[in-house]
Amino acid sequence: MKDLWKELEELEKEYKDILDAINKEFRKELRKIG
């Protein structure tokens, strides 16, 4: 069970990194439009 939690934590970190990257790109596009 502990291994599962460890894997979920790793996934969450990766997910946050991806979301941050998407956010940055999204803001860049918004600036172009605005």
C-alpha positions in Angstrom: 0.0 0.0 0.0 2.9 2.4 0.8 4.3 1.9 -2.6 1.1 3.0 -4.2 1.1 6.3 -2.2 4.7 6.8 -3.2 3.8 6.4 -6.9 0.8 8.7 -6.5 3.1 11.4 -5.0 5.5 11.1 -8.0 2.6 11.4 -10.4 1.3 14.5 -8.6 4.7 16.1 -9.0 4.9 15.4 -12.7 1.3 16.5 -13.1 2.1 19.9 -11.4 5.1 20.4 -13.6 3.0 19.8 -16.7 0.2 22.1 -15.5 2.8 24.8 -14.8 4.2 24.5 -18.3 0.7 24.6 -19.8 -0.1 27.7 -17.7 3.0 29.5 -19.0 2.2 28.8 -22.6 -1.4 29.8 -22.1 -0.4 33.1 -20.6 2.0 33.7 -23.5 -0.9 33.2 -26.0 -3.2 35.4 -24.0 -0.6 38.2 -24.2 -0.5 37.8 -27.9 -4.3 38.1 -28.2 -4.5 41.0 -25.7 
